[in-house]
Amino acid sequence: MTLDATDRRILKATASGLPLTPHPFEEVGRWLVLPENEVIARMATMQEDGVIRRVALAPNHYALGLAANGMSVWDLDDTVAETLGAEVGALPFVSHCYLRPRALPDWPYNLFAMLHGHTRDEVEAKRAEVAALLGPAARGHDILYSTRILKKSGMRLAGEG
Amino acid sequence: MRIALPQEALDATDRLLINRLQDGLPLTHAPFAPVASEAGISEAEVVDRITRLREIGAITRFGPFLDAEAMGGAFCLCAMAVPRDRFDEVMTLVNAHPEVAHNYERQHKLNMWFVLACERPEQITDAAKQIERETGLKLLLFPKLKEFFIGFRVEA
């Protein structure tokens, strides 16, 4: 969808978060000198079109005790990568799952599946489940544990809006 | 923050709010009303609790999640092998780019992984080239070819 200047003003105004009041869209309207129902209608349209995935809360995995967060990566034969990727993505403990191009020779892996747990042992058990599901179709795999969040701001819109 | 909050930092109501509000807020005049009624508290208390959850670091964001692709833009996962003794310097250079939506340190030779979110696909290449120029390090780009269904939610 094409966003107009008002849509962009709404997205920019809420990029770092929604105002924390019982009527947040009314408050956004006050900031932008727009009626609340227009803010809501425009955000609803953007949500229907997928520009806004959802208006929601993002938990801090670490703070909630999910201290072990691993990006498991797999080298899958290209002919079966889509089918098997969908199966991995459907596992209840996989939070994100993507097919990506390899970067040979540095990086042979094409399937990325994020695994989370309270401990690394818990994550390793989940990794073993993924390995069992993939069987010999996985020619190699690795896991990269995150050790620090260096930035987490979400997407920002550039320029004036 | 890497430190887990003590168990007692969150009560049952906080946990309910975290679990429910991950799924999305209705776009209405009183978006907190449904969760307030489920939790048996006022909307004002929902807001106060979310404010506190932000302050203590239990949540990282509360607001719209945007899809750069639906806006005609693009996301791209990028990785770099940063020498240990340059890590903080490179992190500062990378994080200064508004296109960097999030950035994680990971245990691997490729130890810095970040996502570029841009409004136009060509801006990904521009930002990547600029980061390579500024840091003198090679950037590996992993654009997504396919995303599989995501039904995962963190249980608080």
Boltz contact constraints between the chains, C-beta under 6 A:
constraints:
  - contact:
      token1: [A, 14]
      token2: [B, 63]
      max_distance: 6.0
  - contact:
      token1: [A, 14]
      token2: [B, 64]
      max_distance: 6.0
  - contact:
      token1: [A, 17]
      token2: [B, 62]
      max_distance: 6.0
  - contact:
      token1: [A, 17]
      token2: [B, 63]
      max_distance: 6.0
  - contact:
      token1: [A, 18]
      token2: [B, 62]
      max_distance: 6.0
  - contact:
      token1: [A, 18]
      token2: [B, 63]
      max_distance: 6.0
  - contact:
      token1: [A, 20]
      token2: [B, 47]
      max_distance: 6.0
  - contact:
      token1: [A, 20]
      token2: [B, 50]
      max_distance: 6.0
  - contact:
      token1: [A, 20]
      token2: [B, 51]
      max_distance: 6.0
  - contact:
      token1: [A, 22]
      token2: [B, 43]
      max_distance: 6.0
  - contact:
      token1: [A, 22]
      token2: [B, 44]
      max_distance: 6.0
  - contact:
      token1: [A, 22]
      token2: [B, 47]
      max_distance: 6.0
  - contact:
      token1: [A, 23]
      token2: [B, 29]
      max_distance: 6.0
  - contact:
      token1: [A, 40]
      token2: [B, 27]
      max_distance: 6.0
  - contact:
      token1: [A, 43]
      token2: [B, 27]
      max_distance: 6.0
  - contact:
      token1: [A, 44]
      token2: [B, 27]
      max_distance: 6.0
  - contact:
      token1: [A, 50]
      token2: [B, 67]
      max_distance: 6.0
  - contact:
      token1: [A, 50]
      token2: [B, 70]
      max_distance: 6.0
  - contact:
      token1: [A, 51]
      token2: [B, 70]
      max_distance: 6.0
  - contact:
      token1: [A, 51]
      token2: [B, 71]
      max_distance: 6.0
  - contact:
      token1: [A, 52]
      token2: [B, 64]
      max_distance: 6.0
  - contact:
      token1: [A, 53]
      token2: [B, 65]
      max_distance: 6.0
  - contact:
      token1: [A, 53]
      token2: [B, 67]
      max_distance: 6.0
  - contact:
      token1: [A, 54]
      token2: [B, 24]
      max_distance: 6.0
  - contact:
      token1: [A, 54]
      token2: [B, 65]
      max_distance: 6.0
  - contact:
      token1: [A, 55]
      token2: [B, 24]
      max_distance: 6.0
  - contact:
      token1: [A, 55]
      token2: [B, 25]
      max_distance: 6.0
  - contact:
      token1: [A, 55]
      token2: [B, 64]
      max_distance: 6.0
  - contact:
      token1: [A, 56]
      token2: [B, 21]
      max_distance: 6.0
  - contact:
      token1: [A, 56]
      token2: [B, 22]
      max_distance: 6.0
  - contact:
      token1: [A, 56]
      token2: [B, 24]
      max_distance: 6.0
  - contact:
      token1: [A, 57]
      token2: [B, 21]
      max_distance: 6.0
  - contact:
      token1: [A, 57]
      token2: [B, 22]
      max_distance: 6.0
  - contact:
      token1: [A, 57]
      token2: [B, 59]
      max_distance: 6.0
  - contact:
      token1: [A, 57]
      token2: [B, 62]
      max_distance: 6.0
  - contact:
      token1: [A, 58]
      token2: [B, 60]
      max_distance: 6.0
  - contact:
      token1: [A, 58]
      token2: [B, 61]
      max_distance: 6.0
  - contact:
      token1: [A, 59]
      token2: [B, 18]
      max_distance: 6.0
  - contact:
      token1: [A, 59]
      token2: [B, 59]
      max_distance: 6.0
  - contact:
      token1: [A, 59]
      token2: [B, 154]
      max_distance: 6.0
  - contact:
      token1: [A, 60]
      token2: [B, 57]
      max_distance: 6.0
  - contact:
      token1: [A, 60]
      token2: [B, 58]
      max_distance: 6.0
  - contact:
      token1: [A, 60]
      token2: [B, 59]
      max_distance: 6.0
  - contact:
      token1: [A, 60]
      token2: [B, 60]
      max_distance: 6.0
  - contact:
      token1: [A, 62]
      token2: [B, 1]
      max_distance: 6.0
  - contact:
      token1: [A, 62]
      token2: [B, 2]
      max_distance: 6.0
  - contact:
      token1: [A, 63]
      token2: [B, 1]
      max_distance: 6.0
  - contact:
      token1: [A, 63]
      token2: [B, 5]
      max_distance: 6.0
  - contact:
      token1: [A, 63]
      token2: [B, 57]
      max_distance: 6.0
  - contact:
      token1: [A, 63]
      token2: [B, 58]
      max_distance: 6.0
  - contact:
      token1: [A, 64]
      token2: [B, 156]
      max_distance: 6.0
  - contact:
      token1: [A, 65]
      token2: [B, 4]
      max_distance: 6.0
  - contact:
      token1: [A, 67]
      token2: [B, 4]
      max_distance: 6.0
  - contact:
      token1: [A, 85]
      token2: [B, 148]
      max_distance: 6.0
  - contact:
      token1: [A, 86]
      token2: [B, 148]
      max_distance: 6.0
  - contact:
      token1: [A, 89]
      token2: [B, 148]
      max_distance: 6.0
  - contact:
      token1: [A, 89]
      token2: [B, 149]
      max_distance: 6.0
  - contact:
      token1: [A, 95]
      token2: [B, 152]
      max_distance: 6.0
  - contact:
      token1: [A, 97]
      token2: [B, 148]
      max_distance: 6.0
  - contact:
      token1: [A, 98]
      token2: [B, 144]
      max_distance: 6.0
  - contact:
      token1: [A, 98]
      token2: [B, 147]
      max_distance: 6.0
  - contact:
      token1: [A, 99]
      token2: [B, 145]
      max_distance: 6.0
  - contact:
      token1: [A, 99]
      token2: [B, 146]
      max_distance: 6.0
  - contact:
      token1: [A, 100]
      token2: [B, 142]
      max_distance: 6.0
  - contact:
      token1: [A, 100]
      token2: [B, 144]
      max_distance: 6.0
  - contact:
      token1: [A, 100]
      token2: [B, 145]
      max_distance: 6.0
  - contact:
      token1: [A, 103]
      token2: [B, 140]
      max_distance: 6.0
  - contact:
      token1: [A, 144]
      token2: [B, 106]
      max_distance: 6.0
  - contact:
      token1: [A, 144]
      token2: [B, 108]
      max_distance: 6.0
  - contact:
      token1: [A, 145]
      token2: [B, 107]
      max_distance: 6.0
  - contact:
      token1: [A, 146]
      token2: [B, 104]
      max_distance: 6.0
  - contact:
      token1: [A, 146]
      token2: [B, 106]
      max_distance: 6.0
  - contact:
      token1: [A, 147]
      token2: [B, 105]
      max_distance: 6.0
  - contact:
      token1: [A, 147]
      token2: [B, 107]
      max_distance: 6.0
  - contact:
      token1: [A, 148]
      token2: [B, 105]
      max_distance: 6.0
  - contact:
      token1: [A, 150]
      token2: [B, 91]
      max_distance: 6.0
  - contact:
      token1: [A, 150]
      token2: [B, 103]
      max_distance: 6.0
  - contact:
      token1: [A, 150]
      token2: [B, 105]
      max_distance: 6.0
  - contact:
      token1: [A, 151]
      token2: [B, 95]
      max_distance: 6.0
  - contact:
      token1: [A, 151]
      token2: [B, 100]
      max_distance: 6.0
  - contact:
      token1: [A, 151]
      token2: [B, 102]
      max_distance: 6.0
  - contact:
      token1: [A, 151]
      token2: [B, 103]
      max_distance: 6.0
  - contact:
      token1: [A, 152]
      token2: [B, 60]
      max_distance: 6.0
  - contact:
      token1: [A, 152]
      token2: [B, 102]
      max_distance: 6.0
  - contact:
      token1: [A, 154]
      token2: [B, 61]
      max_distance: 6.0
  - contact:
      token1: [A, 154]
      token2: [B, 101]
      max_distance: 6.0
  - contact:
      token1: [A, 155]
      token2: [B, 66]
      max_distance: 6.0
  - contact:
      token1: [A, 155]
      token2: [B, 68]
      max_distance: 6.0
  - contact:
      token1: [A, 155]
      token2: [B, 101]
      max_distance: 6.0
  - contact:
      token1: [A, 155]
      token2: [B, 117]
      max_distance: 6.0
  - contact:
      token1: [A, 156]
      token2: [B, 98]
      max_distance: 6.0
